[in-house]
């Protein structure tokens, strides 16, 4: 969505999930002067009249991905004023690699009263070495580099599927992007980019959440419209736990085979096991046969959901970034609260597999990343009711 601000024409983004983060970003872009409409799951963005480079702080603080407006607005105007982003509290989420890359492209950046003040008389291509693999920083640098003069090379870049998705989108608008999906990405900037029509990739994290639900409930779920190749680390771990995973061209069928076996999981950048699926899979391991270990290497406070799981009977010991989980026969329903987006997804996995009634509070976190999840659960036979607080 922020990349569309770089274009001189109308962009059509298809297969877009209607989640809260999309609506917040839509409102942000409209305050900048863009005309944004949604028809079914297609967003139509007309950035022709965008003439503001200052974003509303109250909206920026609602979601982490608002920082992509820095790279997009720098590319469009050579200036941007964006507040320090909000989002889920899952540990330190530094912006140093973002700023390092944008400064290398020629931007002068100051943080004043919680707002990044960015200005560049001339964005120029350069080589940026990422000290740490960062999805957000890779994307922000790609956005600004798409309008920079010359060739930009990002070394030690993130390789996630949505990096490739962005590269394809920018290329369709007229930029030249090569190497996305590898550790080195090269972007040949363009003076102007044009509108286009693009269908985005399916969400690998939603796919993985449904895979966990199938395994946790000893169920049989076919997930259509996904990319099995993107789920290889998750599929391998499920099969290690005794779960059947059948791959098709654009679907995955996941079949539980009774109580899963214990396993060890360590989160890693793609193509490793994704940090965003650590919390739902921690729930699955809570009923596994034996003792499991989960090592979180990306974020340092991503076990906050463990207190809620222990209310439901899980046996867990947290030591920094390591969780030791002793499987129990079953969880018991309880009143719990989501502490962040993926913790909320984890509690849904726990709720559908627990004995009795589970009440999940703070579902606004869940709605940020999952479209109509209660309706989808009901279509699979779950007894789920959405209530007003």
VEXVEXMI-942618 format. One line per field, with one value per residue (C-alpha): y, z, x; residue in three letters; residue number from 1. Coordinates in pm, 1 decimal, always signed. Last residue first. Example, Ala and Ser with C-alpha at 12.3 -4.5 7.8 and 13.67 -1.06 7.14 Angstrom:
2
v = -106.0/-450.0
w = +714.0/+780.0
u = +1367.0/+1230.0
rest = SER/ALA
nr = 2/1
//
This chain:
389
v = -614.6/-689.1/-1055.8/-1272.0/-1631.7/-1942.8/-2304.9/-2456.7/-2661.4/-2569.1/-2295.1/-2162.0/-2115.6/-1926.1/-1693.8/-1624.2/-1554.7/-1288.2/-1144.5/-1205.8/-957.7/-652.3/-838.7/-1050.9/-747.3/-607.0/-935.4/-780.2/-1050.8/-1422.2/-1632.4/-2007.2/-2250.5/-2614.5/-2854.3/-2682.1/-2739.8/-2445.9/-2212.9/-2293.6/-2224.5/-1904.5/-1817.1/-1855.3/-1620.1/-1361.0/-1411.2/-1346.6/-1003.5/-887.2/-930.2/-1131.4/-1182.7/-1500.1/-1630.8/-2007.8/-2335.0/-2627.7/-2764.9/-3132.5/-3431.3/-3213.9/-3153.2/-3020.4/-2698.3/-2542.0/-2188.1/-2007.3/-1636.0/-1538.5/-1845.7/-1936.6/-2256.5/-2400.4/-2640.5/-2553.1/-2565.7/-2297.0/-2025.8/-2149.7/-2049.8/-1694.2/-1666.1/-1805.1/-1534.7/-1301.9/-1539.0/-1301.5/-1073.2/-1098.5/-1083.3/-1264.0/-1559.7/-1729.7/-2078.4/-2327.6/-2649.4/-2951.1/-3212.3/-3524.1/-3609.7/-3277.7/-3088.2/-2764.8/-2817.1/-2703.3/-2389.9/-2309.5/-2352.1/-2058.8/-1844.7/-1934.2/-1864.2/-1497.2/-1592.2/-1783.6/-2119.4/-2075.4/-1969.3/-1694.2/-1541.9/-1783.7/-1914.9/-2225.7/-2513.4/-2837.4/-3112.7/-3319.8/-3565.2/-3472.8/-3639.8/-3798.3/-3804.6/-3454.1/-3399.8/-3093.7/-3050.8/-2779.7/-2600.4/-2422.6/-2687.4/-2960.1/-3059.8/-3319.6/-3266.5/-3547.6/-3463.7/-3682.1/-3403.0/-3425.8/-3387.9/-3064.6/-2937.4/-3014.2/-2842.0/-2528.9/-2508.5/-2580.1/-2322.3/-2086.6/-2377.9/-2465.7/-2131.7/-2078.0/-2049.0/-2341.2/-2463.7/-2814.9/-2897.4/-3237.6/-3217.3/-3359.2/-3024.9/-2904.3/-3030.8/-2856.8/-2537.3/-2531.7/-2557.9/-2283.2/-2057.3/-2147.8/-2031.6/-1709.4/-1659.8/-1740.1/-1470.7/-1531.0/-1333.8/-1004.0/-955.1/-656.9/-401.0/-110.7/+260.4/+424.3/+500.3/+807.3/+894.2/+524.7/+352.1/+42.9/-183.2/-467.7/-721.6/-945.8/-1210.3/-1386.5/-1369.1/-1044.7/-1063.6/-810.4/-498.5/-265.3/+3.3/+51.7/-4.2/-379.7/-385.6/-219.9/-482.5/-771.4/-639.3/-595.7/-958.4/-1079.6/-901.3/-1050.3/-1397.9/-1333.5/-1301.9/-1022.1/-843.9/-928.0/-685.2/-423.2/-282.4/+49.7/+145.5/+496.2/+797.8/+706.5/+649.1/+271.4/+322.2/+483.2/+184.2/-74.0/+89.7/+70.9/-293.3/-407.8/-212.7/-381.1/-732.8/-697.4/-919.0/-758.3/-545.5/-473.8/-365.9/-85.4/-17.9/+310.1/+472.6/+840.4/+1032.7/+1406.9/+1695.2/+1446.3/+1520.3/+1315.0/+1433.0/+1118.6/+1212.7/+1116.1/+1467.2/+1513.4/+1217.3/+1353.1/+1216.5/+1357.6/+1138.0/+1060.9/+692.5/+602.7/+791.9/+572.4/+257.3/+356.3/+486.3/+156.8/-40.9/+173.3/+140.4/-83.4/-324.8/-401.9/-647.7/-795.1/-492.0/-500.2/-192.9/+167.3/+362.0/+656.2/+947.9/+1012.5/+1333.5/+1273.1/+1444.3/+1374.9/+1403.3/+1067.0/+849.7/+1008.2/+956.0/+583.8/+523.0/+693.3/+554.8/+208.1/+312.1/+263.7/-110.7/-104.9/-18.1/+203.9/+468.7/+587.0/+663.6/+908.8/+1051.9/+1173.2/+1158.1/+1456.5/+1426.1/+1602.1/+1656.0/+1331.3/+1436.9/+1172.8/+891.2/+697.8/+369.3/+102.4/-180.9/-517.7/-762.0/-673.8/-323.2/-97.8/+268.5/+495.7/+850.9/+975.7/+1317.7/+1245.6/+1202.8/+936.5/+745.7/+734.4/+617.9/+332.7/+241.8/+208.4/+7.2/-231.6/-277.8/-364.1/-655.6/-680.0/-904.1/-782.8/-1034.2/-750.6/-422.9/-188.2/+108.5/+438.4/+662.9/+860.4/+589.4/+618.8/+632.9/+278.3/+158.8/+259.7/+0.0
w = +2591.2/+2275.4/+2195.2/+1908.9/+1937.3/+1842.5/+1850.6/+1601.5/+1314.2/+1032.9/+900.5/+1257.5/+1256.5/+927.3/+1065.7/+1380.9/+1172.3/+968.4/+842.0/+1062.7/+1128.7/+1313.3/+1407.1/+1649.6/+1840.9/+1864.0/+2034.5/+2367.7/+2568.9/+2490.3/+2670.2/+2671.0/+2739.0/+2826.1/+2736.4/+2529.4/+2157.7/+2011.5/+2289.1/+2270.3/+1894.2/+1957.6/+2236.0/+1994.2/+1746.6/+2023.6/+2108.6/+1738.3/+1753.6/+2099.0/+2467.3/+2408.7/+2729.8/+2900.6/+3063.6/+3099.7/+2912.8/+3022.9/+2834.1/+2759.0/+2825.0/+2933.2/+2748.7/+2938.4/+2776.0/+2825.6/+2686.1/+2595.6/+2521.7/+2885.4/+3094.2/+3064.6/+3223.8/+3090.4/+3205.7/+3032.9/+3248.1/+3096.5/+3327.8/+3216.3/+2861.8/+2974.2/+3152.7/+2842.1/+2616.6/+2717.1/+2551.1/+2274.8/+2492.3/+2331.5/+1963.6/+1683.4/+1843.3/+2024.4/+2137.4/+2199.6/+2388.7/+2412.0/+2681.8/+2612.4/+2432.1/+2298.0/+2466.8/+2532.7/+2202.8/+2009.5/+2222.1/+2155.7/+1788.6/+1801.6/+1973.6/+1743.3/+1427.7/+1396.5/+1468.5/+1142.1/+1126.0/+887.5/+522.5/+635.1/+948.2/+1241.0/+1523.2/+1703.0/+1763.7/+1953.5/+1934.5/+2144.6/+1957.4/+1867.7/+2034.1/+1774.7/+1406.7/+1301.8/+930.8/+741.2/+374.2/+198.7/-116.2/-422.2/-618.2/-367.8/-46.7/+208.0/+569.6/+820.8/+1183.4/+1371.0/+1542.5/+1286.0/+1022.8/+1190.3/+1195.4/+826.1/+734.5/+924.3/+760.7/+417.9/+444.3/+166.7/-80.8/+6.9/-134.8/-21.2/-210.2/-30.8/+323.9/+365.2/+728.4/+898.8/+1275.7/+1574.6/+1733.3/+1778.6/+1437.0/+1243.4/+1448.3/+1389.5/+1012.5/+1033.1/+1201.1/+940.5/+657.0/+844.3/+876.8/+510.2/+392.1/+28.1/-224.9/-361.0/-684.8/-886.7/-1121.7/-1221.2/-1185.8/-1321.6/-1173.2/-1247.7/-1227.8/-1195.5/-955.7/-1040.7/-739.8/-660.2/-386.5/-226.3/+34.4/-205.9/-233.7/-426.8/-654.3/-916.2/-904.8/-1201.3/-1130.8/-1373.6/-1175.4/-1249.8/-1112.3/-790.8/-750.6/-822.7/-568.6/-312.4/-353.6/-335.5/-0.4/+91.9/+44.5/+308.1/+196.4/+418.4/+279.2/+373.4/+102.3/-39.8/-370.2/-500.1/-863.4/-997.8/-905.6/-629.6/-697.7/-634.1/-375.6/-130.4/-137.3/-140.1/+165.5/+355.8/+255.1/+366.4/+692.5/+771.6/+689.2/+892.0/+867.9/+1092.5/+1000.6/+667.4/+411.0/+190.9/-147.0/-313.1/-542.6/-500.2/-338.8/-391.4/-169.3/+99.3/+406.8/+701.5/+1033.0/+1235.5/+1510.4/+1879.8/+1997.6/+1726.0/+1564.8/+1288.7/+940.9/+648.6/+347.9/+87.5/+3.5/+279.7/+519.8/+414.8/+478.3/+820.1/+920.1/+848.1/+1012.5/+1327.8/+1361.3/+1666.6/+1762.5/+2127.1/+2263.5/+2165.3/+2233.7/+1924.1/+1704.2/+1735.9/+1499.3/+1585.7/+1420.3/+1049.2/+881.7/+526.2/+262.6/-82.9/-210.2/-365.7/-262.0/+81.8/+112.4/+31.0/+253.0/+553.6/+481.1/+547.2/+915.0/+932.1/+938.5/+1317.8/+1379.1/+1599.3/+1667.6/+1307.2/+1343.1/+1633.2/+1480.1/+1164.4/+878.9/+738.3/+370.1/+224.9/-145.5/-251.3/-530.9/-786.9/-532.1/-666.8/-478.2/-564.1/-309.2/-418.4/-167.8/-236.2/-379.4/-158.3/-235.8/-163.7/-288.3/-169.5/-4.8/+286.9/+519.3/+276.2/+312.7/+689.5/+663.2/+432.0/+672.3/+953.5/+729.4/+625.0/+985.9/+1080.8/+839.0/+503.1/+342.1/-3.8/-287.7/-541.3/-526.9/-806.5/-852.7/-1013.5/-1163.6/-1086.2/-860.3/-544.0/-321.5/-438.6/-238.4/+81.8/+0.0
u = -1730.3/-1925.6/-1945.8/-1815.6/-1938.6/-1742.4/-1857.5/-1613.7/-1752.2/-1514.5/-1744.8/-1758.9/-1383.1/-1399.1/-1666.4/-1461.0/-1150.2/-1329.1/-997.1/-695.1/-412.8/-542.6/-861.1/-657.0/-530.4/-883.9/-971.5/-869.7/-1049.1/-1066.9/-1329.7/-1269.0/-1552.8/-1496.6/-1213.9/-945.6/-875.1/-1069.9/-957.1/-587.3/-571.0/-768.0/-523.7/-233.7/-400.5/-428.1/-60.7/+3.4/-161.8/-54.7/-141.0/-459.5/-654.9/-777.1/-1094.1/-1062.2/-1121.6/-909.5/-609.6/-552.0/-324.7/-33.8/+293.9/+592.2/+708.9/+1051.5/+1052.6/+1375.2/+1415.5/+1460.6/+1390.0/+1023.1/+894.7/+570.9/+301.5/-25.9/-340.5/-560.9/-429.7/-86.5/-177.1/-251.3/+82.8/+256.9/+112.1/+394.5/+640.4/+746.5/+952.6/+1296.7/+1209.3/+1397.8/+1579.4/+1289.9/+1396.1/+1113.9/+1181.2/+954.0/+894.1/+689.9/+366.4/+244.3/-40.4/+156.0/+339.5/+31.3/+9.5/+377.0/+287.7/+44.7/+312.5/+603.2/+407.0/+506.3/+868.6/+880.8/+1068.6/+1360.5/+1336.9/+1301.2/+1458.7/+1486.9/+1270.4/+1392.3/+1153.3/+1216.4/+959.2/+719.8/+496.0/+140.1/-160.1/-384.5/-298.4/-400.8/-450.0/-324.8/-417.6/-221.6/-330.5/-199.3/-9.0/-88.5/+85.5/-29.1/+77.4/+18.4/+100.4/+349.7/+542.6/+824.4/+551.8/+447.6/+805.7/+855.0/+528.3/+631.7/+975.0/+821.8/+543.3/+654.0/+664.3/+303.0/+177.5/-182.3/-512.4/-671.7/-618.1/-759.5/-831.6/-854.0/-869.3/-682.3/-775.9/-417.2/-301.8/-577.6/-541.1/-164.1/-213.6/-474.9/-217.0/+44.0/-180.6/-252.9/+122.3/+192.0/-48.0/-136.6/+69.9/-56.7/-248.0/-123.6/-274.3/-50.6/+14.0/+325.6/+666.0/+875.1/+1242.5/+1329.7/+1566.3/+1766.4/+1723.3/+1961.6/+1886.0/+2146.7/+2055.7/+1819.1/+1438.9/+1461.3/+1765.8/+1663.6/+1447.4/+1401.2/+1141.8/+854.5/+534.2/+542.8/+895.6/+777.2/+503.3/+739.1/+990.2/+712.8/+604.4/+964.5/+1001.1/+660.5/+805.5/+1075.8/+1438.2/+1572.2/+1876.4/+2235.5/+2353.5/+2116.7/+2243.6/+2111.2/+2168.5/+2119.3/+1906.8/+1663.6/+1293.5/+1287.1/+1563.4/+1316.6/+1082.3/+1362.5/+1523.3/+1194.8/+1141.5/+1488.3/+1450.1/+1118.5/+1236.7/+1556.1/+1864.8/+2125.2/+2424.4/+2255.3/+2513.9/+2386.3/+2545.1/+2448.7/+2193.1/+2119.8/+1836.0/+1882.7/+1781.9/+1689.4/+1479.0/+1358.3/+1214.5/+1138.8/+893.8/+920.9/+996.6/+1259.2/+1434.0/+1658.6/+1719.2/+1920.1/+1855.9/+2121.5/+2071.3/+2318.9/+2093.0/+1801.5/+2003.3/+2132.0/+1789.5/+1614.9/+1898.7/+1869.1/+1491.9/+1495.2/+1217.0/+1280.6/+1029.1/+692.7/+472.8/+251.4/+228.5/+343.8/+565.5/+791.6/+613.2/+654.7/+770.4/+887.6/+1096.8/+1238.2/+883.0/+793.4/+1087.6/+1106.7/+731.5/+760.6/+1063.9/+907.2/+558.7/+698.1/+711.2/+334.1/+404.2/+421.9/+59.4/-155.5/+110.0/+95.4/-275.3/-242.9/+75.4/-97.7/+158.0/+346.6/+443.8/+140.8/+68.5/-98.7/-332.8/-235.3/-209.6/-512.6/-530.8/-788.6/-798.0/-936.1/-1084.7/-1449.8/-1419.8/-1210.0/-1146.7/-850.6/-806.6/-469.3/-435.8/-201.5/-500.7/-626.5/-300.5/-338.0/-699.2/-598.1/-316.6/-571.1/-806.8/-530.8/-418.9/-777.4/-803.1/-976.8/-715.5/-604.3/-634.2/-599.5/-408.5/-513.9/-280.7/-382.0/-116.3/+198.0/+335.3/+543.5/+233.4/+152.6/+453.9/+270.8/+0.0
rest = UNK/UNK/UNK/UNK/UNK/UNK/UNK/UNK/UNK/UNK/UNK/UNK/UNK/UNK/UNK/UNK/UNK/UNK/UNK/UNK/UNK/UNK/UNK/UNK/UNK/UNK/UNK/UNK/UNK/UNK/UNK/UNK/UNK/UNK/UNK/UNK/UNK/UNK/UNK/UNK/UNK/UNK/UNK/UNK/UNK/UNK/UNK/UNK/UNK/UNK/UNK/UNK/UNK/UNK/UNK/UNK/UNK/UNK/UNK/UNK/UNK/UNK/UNK/UNK/UNK/UNK/UNK/UNK/UNK/UNK/UNK/UNK/UNK/UNK/UNK/UNK/UNK/UNK/UNK/UNK/UNK/UNK/UNK/UNK/UNK/UNK/UNK/UNK/UNK/UNK/UNK/UNK/UNK/UNK/UNK/UNK/UNK/UNK/UNK/UNK/UNK/UNK/UNK/UNK/UNK/UNK/UNK/UNK/UNK/UNK/UNK/UNK/UNK/UNK/UNK/UNK/UNK/UNK/UNK/UNK/UNK/UNK/UNK/UNK/UNK/UNK/UNK/UNK/UNK/UNK/UNK/UNK/UNK/UNK/UNK/UNK/UNK/UNK/UNK/UNK/UNK/UNK/UNK/UNK/UNK/UNK/UNK/UNK/UNK/UNK/UNK/UNK/UNK/UNK/UNK/UNK/UNK/UNK/UNK/UNK/UNK/UNK/UNK/UNK/UNK/UNK/UNK/UNK/UNK/UNK/UNK/UNK/UNK/UNK/UNK/UNK/UNK/UNK/UNK/UNK/UNK/UNK/UNK/UNK/UNK/UNK/UNK/UNK/UNK/UNK/UNK/UNK/UNK/UNK/UNK/UNK/UNK/UNK/UNK/UNK/UNK/UNK/UNK/UNK/UNK/UNK/UNK/UNK/UNK/UNK/UNK/UNK/UNK/UNK/UNK/UNK/UNK/UNK/UNK/UNK/UNK/UNK/UNK/UNK/UNK/UNK/UNK/UNK/UNK/UNK/UNK/UNK/UNK/UNK/UNK/UNK/UNK/UNK/UNK/UNK/UNK/UNK/UNK/UNK/UNK/UNK/UNK/UNK/UNK/UNK/UNK/UNK/UNK/UNK/UNK/UNK/UNK/UNK/UNK/UNK/UNK/UNK/UNK/UNK/UNK/UNK/UNK/UNK/UNK/UNK/UNK/UNK/UNK/UNK/UNK/UNK/UNK/UNK/UNK/UNK/UNK/UNK/UNK/UNK/UNK/UNK/UNK/UNK/UNK/UNK/UNK/UNK/UNK/UNK/UNK/UNK/UNK/UNK/UNK/UNK/UNK/UNK/UNK/UNK/UNK/UNK/UNK/UNK/UNK/UNK/UNK/UNK/UNK/UNK/UNK/UNK/UNK/UNK/UNK/UNK/UNK/UNK/UNK/UNK/UNK/UNK/UNK/UNK/UNK/UNK/UNK/UNK/UNK/UNK/UNK/UNK/UNK/UNK/UNK/UNK/UNK/UNK/UNK/UNK/UNK/UNK/UNK/UNK/UNK/UNK/UNK/UNK/UNK/UNK/UNK/UNK/UNK/UNK/UNK/UNK/UNK/UNK/UNK/UNK/UNK/UNK/UNK/UNK/UNK/UNK/UNK/UNK/UNK/UNK/UNK/UNK/UNK/UNK/UNK/UNK/UNK/UNK/UNK/UNK/UNK/UNK/UNK/UNK/UNK
nr = 389/388/387/386/385/384/383/382/381/380/379/378/377/376/375/374/373/372/371/370/369/368/367/366/365/364/363/362/361/360/359/358/357/356/355/354/353/352/351/350/349/348/347/346/345/344/343/342/341/340/339/338/337/336/335/334/333/332/331/330/329/328/327/326/325/324/323/322/321/320/319/318/317/316/315/314/313/312/311/310/309/308/307/306/305/304/303/302/301/300/299/298/297/296/295/294/293/292/291/290/289/288/287/286/285/284/283/282/281/280/279/278/277/276/275/274/273/272/271/270/269/268/267/266/265/264/263/262/261/260/259/258/257/256/255/254/253/252/251/250/249/248/247/246/245/244/243/242/241/240/239/238/237/236/235/234/233/232/231/230/229/228/227/226/225/224/223/222/221/220/219/218/217/216/215/214/213/212/211/210/209/208/207/206/205/204/203/202/201/200/199/198/197/196/195/194/193/192/191/190/189/188/187/186/185/184/183/182/181/180/179/178/177/176/175/174/173/172/171/170/169/168/167/166/165/164/163/162/161/160/159/158/157/156/155/154/153/152/151/150/149/148/147/146/145/144/143/142/141/140/139/138/137/136/135/134/133/132/131/130/129/128/127/126/125/124/123/122/121/120/119/118/117/116/115/114/113/112/111/110/109/108/107/106/105/104/103/102/101/100/99/98/97/96/95/94/93/92/91/90/89/88/87/86/85/84/83/82/81/80/79/78/77/76/75/74/73/72/71/70/69/68/67/66/65/64/63/62/61/60/59/58/57/56/55/54/53/52/51/50/49/48/47/46/45/44/43/42/41/40/39/38/37/36/35/34/33/32/31/30/29/28/27/26/25/24/23/22/21/20/19/18/17/16/15/14/13/12/11/10/9/8/7/6/5/4/3/2/1
//
